Amino acid sequence: MMIEKRKAPAFHCPRWEELPDMDLYMDQVVTLLNEYLKPFHAKDQEKMVTSTMINNYVKLKLIPKAEKKRYSRMHLAYLIAITVLKQVLTISEVKRGIEYQANLSGLKEAYNLFCEELELALMAVAKHIQEGKGSLRLEGITLQNTAMKMAAMSLAGKLVSRKILLLQDDYQNTL
């Protein structure tokens, strides 16, 4: 059975400037993040983000503590990146990757780059599936083999990401 070729809706990851410029309470943050990340939400999953997850990220020092129980644009950016990246990397790898990129270009620029690269990757996969050609070697893609092909691509990307983080760790240790 061949996959029906139809236009996939484009995902837009809100850029730094598009995130609310006012502090939000936890319930507002959870609601907003779940709306932003709706395309990544599995039907069998209750929510992509919960207040418990956010509290754990603070305890793990993945994100700074809220000021007077209010979360800023910076917190939202961290939480969007963490929620997406933890789908393919461990939490410690996510932390190292965010720190690495933020040290290179600053938090705002790193977050906007993350959004852009995420959108480009999703568009590339959608385009290859729709057109059935290109470097992903998706000719003859069927409903039965799509999950396997995409899982293999995910693994390849994950391995490259891990290798880069290890190289960065090695480099930092030589300084």
SULWONOR-V832288 format. One record per pair of residues at least 4 apart in sequence whose C-alpha atoms are under 8 Angstrom apart, sorted by the first residue. I is the first residue (numbers start at 0). GAP is how many residues later the second one is. Records with the same first field share a line. If there is no record, write none. Layout:
BEGIN
I = GAP  GAP
END
This chain:
BEGIN
0 = 141  142  143
1 = 138  139  140  141
2 = 138  139  140
4 = 124  125  126
5 = 124
6 = 123
7 = 118
9 = 109  113
10 = 28  108  111
11 = 103  107
12 = 23  102  103  105  106
13 = 4  5  22  101
14 = 4  96  97  100
15 = 57  61  92  95  96
16 = 4
18 = 54  57  58
19 = 52  53
20 = 51  52
21 = 50  51
22 = 47  48  49  50
23 = 4  5  46  47  48
24 = 4  44  45  46
25 = 4  25  43  44  45
26 = 4  24
27 = 4
28 = 4  42  47
29 = 4  19  20  21
30 = 4
31 = 4
32 = 4  15  16  43  46  47
33 = 4  13  14  15
36 = 4  11  43
37 = 10
39 = 8  44
40 = 4  6  7
47 = 35
48 = 4  5  34
49 = 4
50 = 4
51 = 4
52 = 4
53 = 4  25
54 = 4
55 = 4
56 = 4  5  6
57 = 4  5  6  7
61 = 33
62 = 12  15  16
63 = 11
65 = 4  5  6  9
66 = 4
70 = 4  5
71 = 4
72 = 4
73 = 4
74 = 4
75 = 4
76 = 4  34
77 = 4  33
78 = 4
79 = 4
80 = 4  30  33
81 = 4  9  12
82 = 4
83 = 4
84 = 4  9
85 = 4  5  8
87 = 66  70
88 = 4  5  69
89 = 4
90 = 4
91 = 4
92 = 4  69  72
93 = 4
94 = 4
95 = 4  69
96 = 4  68
97 = 4  12
98 = 4
99 = 4  68
100 = 4  5  6  9
101 = 4  5  6  7  8  9
102 = 4
103 = 6
104 = 4  5
105 = 4
106 = 4
107 = 4
108 = 4
109 = 4
110 = 4
111 = 4
112 = 4
113 = 4
114 = 4
115 = 4
116 = 4
117 = 4
118 = 4
119 = 4
120 = 4
121 = 4
122 = 4
123 = 4
124 = 4  11
125 = 4
126 = 4  5
127 = 4  5  6  8  10
128 = 4  9  12
131 = 5  6  7  8  9
132 = 4  5  6
133 = 4
137 = 11
140 = 4  5
141 = 4
142 = 4
144 = 4
145 = 4
146 = 4
147 = 4
148 = 4
149 = 4
150 = 4
151 = 4
152 = 4
153 = 4
154 = 4
155 = 4
156 = 4
157 = 4
158 = 4
159 = 4
160 = 4
161 = 4
162 = 4
163 = 4
164 = 4
165 = 4
166 = 4
167 = 4
168 = 4
169 = 4
170 = 4
END
